[in-house]
Amino acid sequence: MILVLVEHDSGTLRPPSKDTVAFARGLAASNGDTVQAIALGEGAAALAGSLNGVETLHAVSLDGSYAAAAWAQVVADVAGELSPRVVMSAATDRGQEILAYLGAKMALPMLANCLDVDLADTSVLIREQWGGAVHEQVRCTASTLLLTIAPTAVVREAAAGGGPPTVEDRTLEPSADDLRARLARVEEAGGSGISLPEARLVVSGGRGVGSEEGFSVIEDLAGQLGAAVGVSRAVTSAGWRPHAEQVGQTGVRIAPELYIACGVSGASQHMVGCLGAKRILAINTDPEAPIMARADYAVVGDLHEVVPAITEELRARTGGK
């Protein structure tokens, strides 16, 4: 059996967890296993409608804010009862943190950023190292595999048949020790309100945008597409945009359906952050910029002319909205 820790926003399954459940279903189907899920927090039980193909949803209610050690303990308790072959989560900040605590509690190794898993005969995994520059093959003999699934993972999705899961309600009663470090408050970032790591469309600007004010054309296109805004490290270093928008090895890693990079040179650090993009459209005046060779589509031109033209065309096709 495969147990998946899923993340949600008040009962709405977050996209990285949706992809991880799909990965788990494919892995289970190829090995004759079943999939169960565990979700914590208010609205967890409402996820049942988004988890077809999952046998059981363990919905854990709790008081208080997020505390990694406490959440890991309830996952450890469920895993102790079920003896799963694999426990996995998306390789988000929270998923990585909880499974790291879980590994310490269960005295098991935790393997992060896995791309593919083969459970036949022995457990062999492929995972990213050095920011995705190296793919490492690992053979793990642990009794239970603890894995986080990278956004660039091979999704071998099985048919999500069988209807929604049975919901098993649980209550978390954390110990004082597990609450020593916990979330104090949440401050909402400014901007479009679209989560950059989970966005299906991202419009990014680099040094070629030229100034803080120059990002108005990037924001206009992002607004027209319903996309998140991203930036390169050069932009945050110049103080034009906040670090929360930085795409790259030292910023946010994204996996959108389409990544539009405007005036971004495509240094290796930046490309690590967008490895998961399904398609890349690069707009740059330099045809030799590294990103142009990595892009699926490339436009050689001034972004201040090209991007507004794209925005206006989109606006015309949507009736000026």
Secondary structure, 3 states (H helix, E strand, C coil): CEEEECCEECCEECHHHHHHHHHHHHHHHHHCCCEEEEEECCCHHHHHHHCCCCCEEEEEECCCCCCHHHHHHHHHHHHHHHCCCEEEEECCHHHHHHHHHHHHHHCCCEEEEEEEEECCCCEEEEEEEHHHCEEEEEEECCCCEEEEECCCCCCCCCCCCCCCCEEEEEECCCCCHHHCCCCCCCCCCCCCCCCCCCCCEEEEECHHHCCCHHHHHHHHHHHHHCCEEEECHHHHHCCCCCHHHEECCCCECCCCCEEEEECCCCCHHHHHHCCCCCEEEEEECCCCCHHHHHCCEEEECCHHHHHHHHHHHHHHHCCCC
